[in-house]
Amino acid sequence: MDMVETFHQEVIGKDFVFVKGGMLNLNDKKVINIPGFYICKYQVTQKQWQEIMGKDPSNFKGENNPVENVSWNDVQGYIKKINAKTGNFFRLPSEAEWEYAARGGNRSKGFEFAGSNNLDEVGWCKENSNNSTHPVGQKIPNELGIYDMSGNVWEWCQDKWSDGYDGIPKDGRTNETGKGSIRFNRGGSWDYGADDCRVAGRISDDAGSSGDDMGFRLALSL
């Protein structure tokens, strides 16, 4: 089997995995054709956030813990700064990209959680977190070598809210047609149970909302 392509962005210290394009079946009626893209192996850490933003808003302190207490709007400010610093076009993943990567892309084995049918192997959730986040990358990764896509912190996606999967474009792009300022979070967190930590788990929040169970990871277009 070919190795998964990765690269390290030295300026901001992030490791990315290439997710080869393919088909994502969201339900019996919705099939998405996902183009290839890069996604960060890890949730953005407090150290990485502080180096760019100059402060750490997180409740559960630890430089290798995921940054939390960041809103979707806060994340857009972070992305703007790192893009200016690196000359890249980092962004949040679309909801379709996020789920495709969490499921293992074209290497998917059909697991309920990101990398296993046993959540304890791959994620920090209500049952095993001791009511706190944990350093990123401590559990086993999924089929693509991506960590913590089930649990630890919810991850912001770029998409606006839509009912069910109806608003997701068939080419996997971000849905910007929804109304209002509601955006999607995916993957569950340290204070949620197994059902929410499934690769299909999703909630929505206002773009200005934040909490100590809400973080993110970066994506990068080809």
N, C-alpha and C positions, 0 to 999 in steps of 0.2 A: 504494500500500500504506500502511495506517495505521502511524503511528509506534508503537514499543513504549513503553508507559507506564513511567515511572521516577519515583522520588522519592528525595530526599536526607534522611537522618536526621541533623540538625545536631548533636545532642548527642554522638553517638558517631562522626560523620563517615563514615557508610557510605551507599553508593549502591545502591538496590534496583531490580530489574526486575520488572514484573508478568508472571507466566506465566499466560496464559489457559488455562482448563481444557480437557481433551480426553482422547483415548484413547491409552493406552500399550500396545503389543503386546510383551509380554516373551518370549513364545514362541508356538508354535502353539496352546497350550491356555490361556494366561493373558493376559487382556485387563483392563487396569486403567483405571477411570474417574477421572481426576485432577481435583479441583476447582481453581479458580484460586487462586494464592498468589503471594507475593513472595519473591524470592531475591536475595541480594547479588551484585552484578556481579563482585566480587573476593573472593579468599580473605582472611580476616582477617589484617591485617599485624601485625608486631611492635610498631609504634607504637600501633596501636589496642589491642592486648592490654596493653601496659605502662601506658597511660593509665588502664585500669580496674583492673588487677591489681597494679600497682606494681613489676613485675619482668618481665624478658624471659628465658624459659628456652631460647631458640633457640640452636642450634649455629652456624648461618650468619647472622651478624649483619648487619642492614640494616633500617632502620626501615620501608621499603616492601617488604621481603621478607615472605613469609608467615610467621606465627608457626608454629613447629614444636616438637617435644618436648613436646607437650601431649596428655594422655590424654583419653578420653571424659569421665571424671570431672572433670578439670580444666576442660573446656569447659562442663560443666554449672554449675560455680562461676562462670565468666565470664558465662554467660547470666543466671544469677540476679542478678548485680550490675548488668548493663546494663538488665535489665528493671525493677529497683528504681529505677534512675537516670532512666529515660526514661518509665516507665509503659506501655511497649509489651509485647508478648508475643513477643519473639524466641525462636527455637528452632533446633535443627538440622533440616534437611530430612529427611523420610522417604526411604527408599531409592528408592521409586517416584517421588517428587517429584524427587529428585536426577537420576535417569536421564532422566525426561521433560524436565527443563530442559536437561540436557547434550545431548540429541538435538535440541534446538531447539524443543520444544513443538509447537504447531500450525503452526509455520513450518519444521519439519524438512525437510531435503533428503536425509536418509538417509545422512549421512556416517558413516564408521567412527569418527572421532574427533570431538571437540566443535568443529565448525565447518569441518572439512575432511577429505578423505581423505589428506592429507599432514600427518603429525604435526608435522613441523618448522615448519609454518606456525602451529600453534596451541598447541604445548606444549613444555615442557622435560622431557626424558627422558634415559635413560642415554646415548643416542647424541649429544646436543647440549648437555648441561647443564654440562659440565666439572666434574662431581662436586659440584654445589652447587645450592641454590635460587636463584631470580632474583626481582627486583622484580615484583610482580603487574602484570598488564595490559600486558605488553610484546609478547606475541604477538597475532594477530588474534582477535577474539571469535567466538562462534558465532552462529547465526541470530537469537538473542534479544539479542545484545550482551553476553553473559556471557563472562568471561575465565577461562582456566586450568582449565577443567573436564577437560582431558586434561593430566596431568603437573603438574610443580612440586612439589606435595605431595599425598599421599592425603588425602581429606576424610572426616571422621567423619560418619556418618549416625545418626539416632536409633535405628534398628531393632535389635532383638535378632537373633542369628543364627538362621537356619533353613536347612534343606537345600534348595538350589536357590532357586526363587522360590515355593515352596509356601506359605510363611508370610505372604507379602505380601497384605494385605487388598485386596479388589477395588475399594475406594473410595480407594485411595492413601494411607490413613493409615499411621502407624507400626505396625510389627509388634512388639507387646510380649508375645507369647505364647511366645516362645522360652525355652529353659532356660539357666540360668547367666548369666554376665556378659559374654558375647561380643557385640560390636557390629560393624557393617559399616563398611568404608572403601571409597570409590569414587574412580576417576579416574586411578590411577597416580601416579607421582612422578618426581623427577629421577634416581633410581637404579634405575628399572625400565624395561624395554623396551616396544616398541610394543604388544605384545599386551595388557599390563596397562593401558595408557593409552587403550584403546578405551572408548567410552561404555558398553559392557557390562562393562568390567573391574571386578572386585570381589575384595576379600579381607576377612578378619575378624580382629579382635584383641580381647583382653581389655579391658574398659572401663578398667582401670588401667594399660594399656600405653601407652608413648609412644616416640617416635623422631624423628630429625631429618628424616624424610620423611613425617611425619604432622601435618596441620593441619585446617582446617575453613573453612566459610563459613556464614553465617546465613540463615535463612528467616523468614518472617512470614506468619501466616494473615490472611485478609481480616477 
